Amino acid sequence: MTTRQNSRRDFFKKASLSGIALFVSSRFSFGAKPSVPGNASLNQAISKLAEYQLTGQSKQNPLPYAYADLEPSVDAKTMEIHYSKHHAAYTKNMNEMSATANSGSKPLFQLFAEIEKYPVPLKNNAGGFYNHLLFWTIMAPNTGQAPEGNLLTAINDSFGSLDKFKELFGNAGKKQFGSGWAWLSVNETGKLVVSATPNQDNPLMSTTEVKGIPVLTLDVWEHAYYLQYQNRRPDYVDSFWKVVNWKEVSRRYEEALTAIK
């Protein structure tokens, strides 16, 4: 075989190996996670809020009411199991997984802002930990509250009316396929937006389509309502309005708006 033929053979051999290497490197990242673009301005706003400084060594906050105080909208047994079993498990698992993933000292907002870098079980449990922290605070015993002031104005501006907002938010919860959450959030422009997320995802996460700072949420996992409502999720969602703590929602709205500005 001539020198020229050998050179051509070596060239095609190297080209072939390079192609294989390129294919492998493009298909398999060897542990690297895909990068998901963040929202710098929104993340900066979130980082100003003390609530999101929580880390993987966090604990459950005590409920601001007794288990039976939300009846008849939410029965006492459901509240007890939901708080003392489900939320407790998310908290325990998050703390343990955060230590394993070397994220235990990171603020919660930073973890959510780059959640694509971490294992899905950590995402699920950190989400479950935070989502429930918010959920407990935005409910209160039936006091006949209604949104007012700047919050009511923002609801009217964003959705046309309070009734229209309730319809949109309610449908987000009723039509969420499988387990998940309905959300009212303040986006990066200061506008209120309604969305739904599956599992324990939330609008703070970099992998979530509709991002924002949550001010109101509704848990539509079956463990949140099935003992009382069985398969009647729409009844549970409709009853939720009787126990919304609008004063807390309003406080969170003002806080989020200040952080964004």
N, C-alpha and C positions, 0 to 999 in steps of 0.2 A: 504493500500500500504506500502511495506517495506521501510526502510531507504535507502537500496541499490537502489531500484527502483526510489525513489525520487531523489537520487543523479544523477542517469543516466538521468532522465528527465531534471533536472536543467542543466546538462552538455550540452545536445543537444539543449536546449532552448538558452543557452548563445552562443553556437557555431553558431546557426542559426542567432541570432541577430548580432553577430560579422560579419558574412558573409554579411548580409544585409548592415551593416554600411560600410564595405569595398567596396561593390559594389557601394553604393551611393557616397562615397568619391572619388572613381576612375572615376565615370561618371560625377560628378558635382564638380567644383572647387570652388564654392561659391565666384565668382568674381575674382579669381586668373587667370592670363594669362599664357599660356604655355611658357616655356623658350625656346628660339631659340639660339643656340650657336653663339657667335659673332666671329669676326676675330680680335684678339687683336692687331696684328701688323699693320693691315690696319687701324683700328680705331685710333691707336696712330699716324699714319701718317696723317690721316684726321684732327686730333685734332690740328696739327701744322699749318693748313691753316686758315688764318684770316677769309676767307669767311664763314666758317662754325661756327664762333662764334656768328652768328646771333641768336636771340632768338624769342620768341613768341610775342615780342613787335616790330617787324620789320616793315619797310615800303617798298613800291615799290621804286626801283631806277628809275630815269628818263630814258627814252629810249635814247640811244646814237645816234639817228638819227630821222628824221621826219617820220611820218606815210607813206608818199609816196616814201621815199628814196629807198625802196627795190623793187619797181616796175621794170619790169613786173613780177618778180618771186612771189612777195607777194603784193597784191593790198592794197591801202591806207585804204579802208574801213575795210578790214579784220584786218589790224594792229591796227586800232583805237578801234574796238570792242574787239579784243583779249586782248589788253593791258588795256584799260580803264574799261572794263566790267568783262571779265573772270579773268584776273590776279588780278584785284582789289578785286574781290569777294573772291578769294582764300586767299589773304592777310588778309582781314577783318575777314574772318571766322577762319583762323589759330590763329590770335591774341585772338579772343574771346574764342575759344575752348581751347587754351593753358592755359588761366586763369582758366577755369573750371576744367581742368585736372591737375592743379597744376604743369604745365611744362613750364610756361611762362618764367622762368629765365634760363632754360637749353639751352646750345648751341645747334644749329641745328644738328651738327654731333652726339651729344649724344642722342638727340631725335630719330634720324634715326637709331642709333646703337642699340636701344632697343625699336624699334617701336612696337613690338608685345605686349608691355605692355599697349598701349594706344588704345582708341577707333578708329575704322576704319575711321570715319569722320575726326578726327584730322590727321590721316595718309594721307588721301586724300588731305586735304587742305594744310597741311605743304608741302607735295610733290608738289602740284600745285604751291605753293608759290616759292619754291626753283627751280623747274624745269624750270619755266619761267624766273627766274633771269638769269640762265645760257643761256637759249635759246636766249634771247635778245642780250647777249654780243657776241655770236659766229656768229652773222650775221652782215653784213655791206653792204653798197651800192656796186654794182658790180664794182670791181676794177681789175678784172683779176688776183687775187691772186692765188697762188698754194702753197701747203706745200713744205717746203725746210728744209735743215739743218738736225738737229737731229730728228725732227719729221718725215721727209720724210724717213730717214734711218730706223726709228722704224716701220713705216708703211710697208716698203719693207720687213723688217725682220719678222714682225708678219704675214703679209698677202701675201707676194710674190711680190706685185706690187701695185701702187696707184689705177690702174683700178680694180684690184681684191678687194681691200678694198672698193672702191665705190660700187662695185656690192654687196658685203656682207652687207654693211651698208644700201644700198638702199633696199635690200630685207628684212632686218630687219624691215624697216619702211613700205614697201609695203605689207608685209605678216602678219604684226601684226593684229591679229583678234580683231576687235572693236577698241576702243580708246586706245591710249598708246604712247610710245616713242621709238625711236631708239637711241642707245648710242655707243660712243667710250670712253672707260675708260682705266685707268692704273691700273692693278691688283697689288696684294701684292708683286709680283716678279718683277714689273717694266715693264711687258709685256702689249702691247695694246690688248684689247679684244673688240669685237662687241657683242652687245646684244640688246634685246628688252624687255620692261616691259609693263604691262597693266595699264590702268587707270593713276594715278599720282605716281606710284611706280618709284623708281630709284635705281641705283647700290649702293647707300650709305646705303640702308635700310637692316636691319638684316634679313628681310623676303625675300629678293631677292636672286635668285639662283646665278646669275653672279654678284659678287661684285667688286667694284673698285672705283677709283676717276674719275668722269666724266670730259672729256675735250671737248666733242662735243656731241650735241644732236639734235634731230629733233622731233618736236611735230606732231603727226599724228592723233590727235583728229580732228573731222570734223570741229569744229569751227576755226581751224587753216587754212583751205583751201577751205571750201565748197562754199563760196560765189563766188569764182573765178573759181574753178576747178570742182565743183559739185562732182560727183562720181569718178572722174579721179585722184585718189590718186597717182598712179604711175607718172603722169605728174607733180604733185606738188613735189614729192620726187626728180625727175630728175632735176627740176628747182632750187631746193634748193642749188645745188652745185655752182650756179652762185653768191650766196650771202654769202657763208661761209667766215667768217673772219679768215683766216688761221693764221694770226699773233697772234690773241688772242688764238686760239687753241694751237699754238706752245708755247705761254707763259704759258698756263695752263699745258701743257704736262711737261715742264721743272720744273714748280713749284711742280707738283705731284711727279715727279721723285726724286726731292731733298728731299721732305718730306718722301718718302718711304725709301730712303737710310739713 
